[in-house]
Amino acid sequence: MAGLFSFGALAEPGPAEATATASETCYADGWSESLRCYRVPVGADSAGDQVTLSVLVAPAVNGGQHEPLYLLAGGPGQAASDLVRLLNPLRKLNRGRDIVMVDRRGGGRSDAFDCGFGAETPNNIELMTAQLAACYINAGERPLSINSRQTVEDLESVRRALGHERISLWGGSWGTRTALLYQQWYPDSLQSLVLDGVAPIDTKVFLAASAAESALQELEQACSEDPVCAGFGDWRNQLDNLLANWSDAQASSFPDPFTGRPSEEPVETWMLAGAVRTALYDPAAAAQLPYAVSEASRGNYAPLSGILGLFADMEGAMSLGLTYSVACAEEMNRVDAADIARDAEGTFIGDMFIRIFVEGCKVWPVPPRPYDAPEPRDHPVLLISGTADPITPPEYADEQLAYLPNQQHLVVQGGGHINSPRGCVPDLILQFLDQPGTPLDDGCLADIRRPPFAAGAFGPALMPEQSIPEAESMLAQEDSAGGADESSAEHPEPLEQRETPTEEVAGGDQP
């Protein structure tokens, strides 16, 4: 790759000299408090037009005595403004620090480069690729101008415009990659990092089949240890058979998750496998898989259709023009057929996930943009992983960030992709940001459990009544000792003369 444009090149221009701009009060779905909304100028685009970015700020409740925390979205292609709901579990952090969400160029409220994709994204890869090709042809120079270096420069411009000195970054999924690149290029602007679902700079993160397979196997093991879920039998083998033998007739008759009628477009195998993989991101959705697969093996596809419906809104959440410009130049450029074959072997999804990018990048020609090898950085870093994450498993954080000596790693057992909102994790993040040099006591992570498995169409089973072994033993002894004469042996007075208890057993659970 010698001679190719390198993100670490010294010739790269610095961030635009943005100045502070006025804000207005605004609101966003998922957060009940008011926000400050900015339009921050960050320079010109390839056509010479001024570019402004949408910036949402949740102002610190207590005046902002700590450095602000910027939230960096994943994808690439998700909007940071879509992370507003994360403010709820991070409410304690918001007491002492501003929380900032910057929609990068081409994402969300910053002139989304979505190529017309939304809730009606085609189920057919060929049709999807044709729409991408048309978008690329009609977009001029825009696909060539969007990249992570630009995003980091824009982020630095926003920091200056808002008058922030050092900042901390929270990154989720691909946002961790952006945060790690910011750390490389602007170390003096950074206080600390919180990285959830870590995608290290050197990782080929789109090779996700083996990670998804490991997450599914962990779900399978957890199911086998659950009395209700174990009753579904070998649902994993049923899933493999379903994917291997999916027919045109099944694809055409698969019910629409919102109407129950046959889908307008056939649901192809890659969509079905993709829905299973996506469900693994969220432990609550994953808990529905054994039941849904078991029902599908008997010809009832409604539960599996419901799982597809859970993630219908995600189809329009990514700005796919942005996604492909970054993914094709920075990720797929370093993935070859041998990599894909090794990753796909023995997995339920095979190459069905990465094929979307292989085919898409063929019609989205952008030059490779390799990263320089990361240099050591001593910022405090908090890493967060879930053992059942189907795309960024804990090994990525454990094995590929040795250049960050000042790190701590929280691992949530059974956790999926993005665990910052779960259990005590928000409190641990707060402790880390307030005292980044202090080791965290992560014992509370053991209290975070998998959600209960779905037992039927109405969800999890009700908890069975808890028996008290000591009481059962005493009753058994009374039965064997007293027999028919129990009342006279234990209660000399006639039964009708006994006093009626003045208190009843709570809940009506009387002997």
C-alpha positions, 0 to 999 in steps of 0.5 A, a space after each residue: 500500500 506504499 504511496 497510497 493516501 494515508 490518514 496519518 500523513 503530515 500533509 493533511 490539512 488541519 480542522 477548519 477554524 470554526 467559531 462559536 455559534 448561537 444555539 437554540 433550545 430544541 427537543 429530541 425523541 427519547 429525552 424529556 429535557 431540553 437540548 441546545 442545538 447548534 449548526 456549526 460551520 466546518 468548511 466547504 465541500 467538494 463543490 465549494 459549498 459551506 458545510 454545517 454540522 448538526 450538534 445537539 448538547 445536553 447541558 450539564 445540570 450542575 454547571 459543567 464542572 467536568 470536561 464534556 463527553 462527546 457521543 460517537 455513533 456507530 455504523 459507519 452511517 448512524 447519526 449521533 442524534 440517534 443516541 439521544 435515548 442513551 442520555 437516560 441511563 447516562 443521566 448521572 453523567 449529565 449532572 456535571 458535564 455537557 453531553 455532546 452529539 455531533 452528526 458527522 457529514 452525510 449522517 443524520 441531521 447533517 445532510 444525510 447521504 442515504 441514497 434514498 434507502 429507508 424503510 423500503 430497502 430492497 430484500 434482494 441484493 441485486 436490486 439493492 446494489 443497482 440502487 447503490 450504483 445509481 446513487 454513486 453515479 448521481 452523487 458527483 464527488 461526494 462519495 470520494 470526499 467522505 472518510 474518517 479523517 474528515 470526520 475527526 477533523 470536523 469533530 476537532 472543529 466542533 470542539 473549538 467552536 464550542 469552546 471546549 478544552 479537553 474532551 472525553 469521548 464515548 464511542 459505540 461500535 464503529 464510533 470506537 474506531 472514530 474515537 481511537 483515530 481521534 486519539 491518534 491525531 488529536 491526543 492533546 485535545 483528549 481527556 479519556 476514552 470510553 469504548 463500548 463494542 470495541 473495533 480497534 484500528 487494526 481489526 477487520 471488523 466486517 469479518 463478523 461471521 465467526 463472532 456471530 457464530 460464537 454469540 449463537 453458541 453462547 445463546 445455545 449453551 444458556 438455553 440448554 441450562 434453562 428449564 423452559 428453553 431446553 424444552 425446545 430441543 435442538 433448535 440450533 439444528 433446526 435453524 441450520 436446516 431452515 437456512 440450508 433448505 429455504 425455498 422460494 415458496 417459503 420466501 414468498 409466503 413469509 408473513 409481513 411482521 406488521 400485517 401478517 400477510 405474505 410479504 410484498 417482496 420475498 424474504 430471501 435467505 440472507 435476510 433471514 440469517 441477517 435477522 438472526 444475527 441482528 437479534 444477537 445484538 440485543 439479549 432481549 431479542 436473542 432470548 426469543 430466538 429458540 422459540 421462534 426457530 422452533 415454531 418456524 421448523 413446524 411451519 409457523 413463521 409468525 414469531 420469526 417474522 416478529 423478530 424481523 419486525 423488531 429491527 425494521 426501523 434500523 433499515 432507515 437508520 444508516 445513511 448508506 452513502 456514508 456507510 459505503 464511502 467509509 466501509 469500502 475505502 477503510 475496511 473492505 479494501 483490506 479484506 480478501 476472498 481468503 479472509 472471507 472464506 476463513 471467517 465464514 467456515 462453519 458458521 450459520 451465516 456464512 458470507 451472507 453478511 459481508 456479501 452485502 459489502 462485497 457486492 456494494 463496493 463493486 459499484 462504489 469505487 473509492 480509493 483505499 484509505 489505509 490507516 497508519 499503525 497506531 502509536 502508544 497513547 497514555 490516556 485513561 481508557 475504559 473498554 466495555 464488551 459483552 461475551 455474546 457480542 456478534 460483531 465486536 467480541 471481547 477478544 478484540 479489546 483484549 488482544 489488539 490494544 496493547 499500545 494503550 497501557 492505561 486501560 480497564 476492561 469491563 466484560 458483561 457475561 451474556 452481554 450483546 452489542 453495546 452494554 453501557 445502558 445495562 445494570 451498574 455499567 453507567 455508574 462505573 462509567 461515571 466513576 471512571 470519568 470522575 476518577 480515571 486513574 482509580 481501578 474500578 470494582 466491577 463485581 456488580 457486573 455479575 448481577 447483570 443477567 440474560 433476560 428470560 427466554 420466550 416460552 411461547 407466543 406471550 413471552 417468558 413463562 411465569 416464575 413457578 411457585 417456590 417451594 420451601 424444602 424445610 416446610 415440605 419435610 415437616 409436613 411429610 413427617 406429620 403425615 407419616 407420624 399422624 396418619 388418620 389419628 393426626 388430629 387427636 395426636 397433635 391437637 387434643 381439642 376437637 377440630 371445630 374448637 380450634 381458634 381461627 388464626 387472626 392472620 392469613 398467609 400473604 398471597 393466599 399461599 396457605 397449607 
